[in-house]
Every structure is written in C-alpha cells, then in structure tokens.
Amino acid sequence: MDETLQVLDRQAPVFVSAGLTDVGRLRPTNQDAFVELGEVGVWAVADGMGGYRDGDVASRMVCQGLQRLSAEGSLDQAVSVIRQRMSEVNRRLYEASIRPINPIVSGSTVVVMVARRDECAMLWAGDSRVYRWRQGQLSQLTTDHTWAAELNLQQADEEADHAITRAVGGESALTLDIRKDRVRVGDRYLLCSDGLTRELNDAQIAAALSTGDVQSSARALIDATLRAGARDNVTVVIVEAR
C-alpha cells in the first residue's frame, strides 16, 4: 500500500472539547483567555503575564489572533499560519512596549493545539502546558520556558519556577516551540495555564482528566484547583479524540 492510501486508511477521529476559566481565590481580575475552535481543529490557552499592566489585553489579543482560521490545508500549512498570526500579535505588543510616549509593557504565554485528521501539533511560548492522557498514562508534551526549567532546577524557589523566559510580546521576535503527535481514538489532551499546575500534581490532574465527559472533567480540574487555594487564574481546555 502506498503512502497516500495508508494516510486515507488511517481512522480520522472526531474531536470534542470543553474549556473553562476561573479568576481563582486571590487575583482581582482574570488575565487568562482560551480558544475553542473545534470546527477548524484549533484550541489554545493564553495567560497574561502576571505583574504587567494590561496582561488581560495581551492574552485576549493572542486569542483574537487565532480567530477566523481555516479548516482547509495540511497540518504543516496550519502551523505556518498560526506562527504568522502569533508573530503579528508579538510585533504589536512589542512595539507598544518600546514606544517613547505612554509605553504599555504587556505579554502573554500561549499554547496552541491544531489537529488535522489523526495528526496534531502543539506550539507554545511560556509555561502554559499540554498534557496527553492515553490508556492510563499522563504525559506532559510541552516544556516550560521558565528559568527553573531551562536551568534544570529540581527544587527551584517560587520566583525562579515562575519567571517566564519566553512569551508573546516579550522580545522583538517570537520563537514558538513545536511538537507533533499521532492521535489515537480515546486520547485526551489538556491545555492549561500555570494556575492549574501550581496547585495540582500529575496524579491529581490524571484523576480528574480520566473520568467523565470532557465537560465534567474540565469542571473537576477547576474545582480541585479552587479547593487547593487557586492563587492564580486557572484555565483548562480538554480535547478528546473519538
């Protein structure tokens, strides 16, 4: 069987998803935002950089940049368009931060999942994450862009653990990491802001992610974070392949 027939023969899953966000217990505003575009196979979470003015504006600009995408084309073509969109948002945020009059310093993490048939890709900058739940195993598919992660610090202090080294708007040029994955029916992917992973360990995340439908699992993750203290805004998007 040639490669074209093999691609056609692979089962193309149907994706269902659910997204939720919460301001948490301590923050006055919610600087998180998310995208849920199942009809075009795109999902994303953005987290406005804490401590910066207008972080909520930055995260929403990131999400707005992903609107009106097309479901047509290959996975690589979709990745290319997403890179272009995020680079444009980065340019606008960075230029606002260096203008001589009334500069606005803001930025946002971003993690995007895009799916085409039984393939998907994750693109990210910052410490918002993607996890995959598959046959009883939870795997983190992204790596954090933080001082702690880049220096491989096993027991970093709070400041190093959450000091972002890459974000949309942080530098004149944006570099997005990318990872591709082959999707299997039954897989669940979790996109989340660090408000979740600051409070819940992998076992707690796996327990909530592995039960119920995507809506109830998303609710369970938010509720568990609130019970744990929810020191930050928290956002989750769950994508399931059926």
C-alpha positions in Angstrom: 0.0 0.0 0.0 1.5 3.4 -1.0 1.8 6.3 1.5 -1.3 8.1 0.2 -3.5 5.0 0.7 -2.0 4.5 4.1 -3.0 8.0 5.1 -6.5 7.6 3.8 -6.8 4.3 5.6 -6.0 5.7 9.0 -9.0 6.5 11.1 -9.7 10.2 11.3 -11.1 10.8 14.8 -13.8 13.3 15.7 -12.7 15.8 18.3 -14.9 17.1 21.1 -13.8 19.7 23.6 -14.7 21.8 26.6 -13.0 24.9 28.1 -13.4 26.7 31.4 -11.6 29.6 33.2 -11.8 31.0 36.7 -10.3 34.1 38.3 -9.2 32.0 41.3 -9.2 32.9 45.0 -6.7 35.8 45.2 -6.4 37.7 41.9 -8.7 40.7 41.3 -9.0 40.1 37.6 -8.7 37.2 35.1 -5.8 37.6 32.8 -6.3 34.1 31.2 -8.1 33.5 27.9 -8.8 30.5 25.8 -9.8 29.5 22.3 -12.1 26.6 21.4 -12.5 26.2 17.7 -13.4 22.6 17.2 -14.8 23.2 13.7 -11.3 24.2 12.4 -9.3 21.9 14.8 -7.7 24.7 16.9 -7.6 25.1 20.6 -5.4 27.4 22.7 -4.8 28.9 26.2 -3.1 32.2 26.9 -2.0 33.6 30.2 -1.4 37.3 30.5 2.0 37.9 32.2 1.4 38.5 35.9 2.6 41.8 37.3 2.4 43.5 33.9 -0.2 46.1 33.1 -2.8 45.0 30.6 -1.9 41.3 30.8 -5.6 40.6 30.2 -5.5 42.6 27.0 -2.4 40.7 25.8 -3.9 37.3 26.3 -7.1 38.3 24.5 -5.1 39.7 21.6 -3.4 36.3 21.4 -6.7 34.5 21.2 -8.2 37.0 18.8 -5.2 36.3 16.5 -6.3 32.7 16.2 -9.9 33.5 15.1 -11.1 33.0 11.5 -8.7 30.2 10.8 -9.5 27.8 8.0 -10.1 24.0 8.4 -8.5 23.5 5.0 -4.9 22.6 4.2 -2.4 20.3 5.8 -1.1 20.3 9.4 2.1 22.0 8.3 0.2 24.7 6.5 -2.0 25.3 9.6 1.2 25.5 11.7 2.6 28.1 9.4 -0.5 30.3 9.5 -0.5 30.1 13.4 3.1 31.1 13.5 2.4 34.1 11.3 -0.6 35.1 13.4 1.3 34.9 16.7 4.3 36.8 15.2 1.9 39.6 14.2 0.5 39.8 17.7 4.0 39.7 19.1 5.0 42.6 16.9 2.1 44.7 18.0 2.7 44.1 21.7 6.4 44.6 21.5 6.1 47.9 19.6 3.6 49.1 22.2 6.2 48.3 24.9 9.0 50.4 23.4 7.2 53.4 22.0 8.5 56.7 23.6 5.1 58.0 24.7 2.9 56.0 27.0 4.6 52.6 26.5 2.5 49.6 27.5 4.5 46.7 28.7 2.4 43.5 28.5 2.8 40.0 27.3 1.2 36.6 27.3 2.1 32.9 27.3 0.4 30.8 24.6 -0.1 27.2 24.0 -1.9 26.1 20.8 -3.1 22.7 19.7 -4.0 22.2 16.0 -5.3 18.9 14.6 -5.7 17.5 11.1 -7.2 14.0 10.8 -5.1 11.8 13.1 -2.2 14.2 13.5 -1.8 17.2 15.8 0.8 19.8 16.7 1.4 21.8 19.8 3.0 25.3 19.6 3.9 27.2 22.7 5.8 30.0 24.4 5.9 30.3 28.2 4.7 27.9 30.8 1.1 27.1 29.8 1.2 23.4 29.1 -0.3 20.5 27.1 -0.8 17.1 28.7 -1.9 13.9 27.0 -4.0 11.2 28.7 -3.6 7.9 26.9 -4.5 4.4 28.1 -4.0 5.2 31.7 -0.8 7.3 31.3 -0.5 11.0 31.7 2.3 12.7 29.7 3.4 16.3 29.6 4.0 17.2 25.9 5.4 20.7 26.4 8.4 22.0 28.3 8.2 25.2 30.3 10.0 28.4 29.3 11.0 29.4 32.8 14.3 29.9 34.5 13.8 26.8 36.6 13.1 24.6 33.6 15.9 25.9 31.5 18.4 25.6 34.2 17.0 22.1 35.1 16.5 23.1 38.7 14.8 20.3 40.6 13.8 22.4 43.6 13.5 26.0 42.4 12.2 28.8 44.6 8.8 30.3 43.7 10.4 33.2 41.8 12.6 31.1 39.5 9.9 28.5 39.0 7.5 31.1 37.5 10.0 33.5 35.9 9.0 33.4 32.2 11.8 33.4 29.7 9.7 33.5 26.6 6.3 35.0 25.8 4.3 36.7 23.1 5.3 40.4 23.3 8.5 39.7 25.3 11.0 40.3 22.5 11.2 41.8 19.1 10.9 38.3 17.5 8.8 35.4 18.8 10.1 31.8 18.8 7.4 29.1 19.2 8.4 25.6 20.1 6.6 22.8 18.3 5.8 19.2 18.9 3.8 16.9 16.7 1.8 13.8 17.9 -0.1 11.0 16.3 -3.6 11.0 17.7 -5.3 7.8 18.8 -9.1 7.4 19.4 -9.6 7.7 23.2 -6.8 10.2 23.7 -7.5 13.3 25.8 -5.3 16.4 25.5 -5.3 19.0 28.3 -4.2 22.6 27.6 -3.9 24.7 30.8 -2.4 27.8 32.3 0.1 27.5 35.2 -2.7 28.4 37.6 -3.6 24.7 37.4 -0.1 23.2 37.7 0.8 25.5 40.6 -1.8 23.8 42.7 -2.3 20.2 41.3 0.3 17.5 40.9 0.3 15.0 38.0 -1.7 12.4 40.0 -4.4 14.9 40.8 -4.6 16.1 37.1 -4.8 12.5 35.9 -7.6 11.6 38.3 -9.7 14.5 37.0 -8.8 14.1 33.4 -9.5 10.4 33.2 -13.2 10.3 34.3 -16.5 11.6 33.0 -17.0 13.5 29.8 -14.9 16.5 28.7 -17.2 19.0 30.4 -17.3 17.2 33.7 -13.5 16.7 33.6 -12.9 20.3 33.0 -15.2 21.3 35.9 -13.4 18.7 38.1 -10.0 20.3 37.3 -11.2 23.8 38.1 -12.9 22.7 41.3 -9.8 20.8 42.5 -7.7 23.9 41.9 -10.1 26.1 43.8 -10.0 23.7 46.7 -6.2 23.8 46.7 -6.2 27.6 47.1 -6.2 28.8 43.4 -3.5 31.5 44.0 -3.7 32.4 40.3 -6.2 32.5 37.5 -6.8 29.0 36.1 -7.9 27.9 32.6 -8.3 24.4 31.1 -9.3 23.2 27.7 -9.8 19.4 27.2 -9.8 17.9 23.7 -10.9 14.3 23.3 -10.5 12.1 20.1 -13.4 9.9 19.5 
